């Protein structure tokens, strides 16, 4: 499943299935009863904008079905395959 990520250095959005779960503490419940997934996801391929393998908290990642666009002509979501090749 592809997730939507944002490069924290270049503020560019991209989509990838090249990631792995690096820390999973399950579901956490806050004081008001709201649930969230308490885990971290790390890119297993380099970020297409800076080449780093960023780590994200699960609640920092937008829903992959939200349709976030990168602002380029056509409004496509940027993605790359598991080998790090840009697919746009």
N, C-alpha and C positions, 0 to 999 in steps of 0.2 A: 504494500500500500504506500503510495506517495504521500508525503507530508509537505506542508508549506513552511519554508524557513525564510529568515531575513538575515542577510549579512550584517552583523553589528558594526562593521567598519565602514561599509559603503552604503548601508541602508537600502539595499536592493533585495527584492523578493525573488525566491526561486523555489522550485518544487523538485523533490527527489525521493527515491526509495532507497538511497544509499545512506542508511543510518543504523545505529544499534542502540539498544537500551543499556545504559551503563550503571544505572542505579534505580532500583524499583522497590519502593517501600509500600506499595499498594495504594489503597484509597484512604485519604485523610479527611477528617470531618472537623470543620472549624467550630467556634463557639456558637454560631448561629445555625448550625446544622447543615451548612453547605458542604458538599462533597467535591473533592478534586483528586486527580491522580497525582500522587507524590512520587515522581520519577524523573530521571534525566535521560536525554537522548543526545547521542553524539554522532556527527556526520562520520561515515566510514569512507567517504570520498571527499576530496578537497572542495571547499566552497568555490563555485565558479567565478566569484568576484575577487577573492583575495588569496585563495589557495589554502586557507586554514581549515582545520576540522573542528568547528565550533561545538560547544556543548550547550544544550538548551534545557531548561526546566519544562516539563510537559505542559504546564499551564501558560507558558510563554508562546506556545505554538498555536496559530489560528486553526480553525477547523479546515481540513483540506477541501471541503465542499463549499467553502464560503466564496470562492471565485475571486480571490485577491489578485489584482493585476499589477504588472510592473510599470505601467505608464508608457510603454513603447507603442509605436503604431500598431493597431490591431488589439492592443490590450492583452497580449498573451502572457500566461504565467510561464516564467523561465524554468526550464528543467534540464537535467542531464542524466545520462544513464549511469549504471553502477561503475563504469570505468572512468567516469569523470568527463565524458565527452558531452559537449553542449548539444542539445537536440533541437534548437530553434533555427 
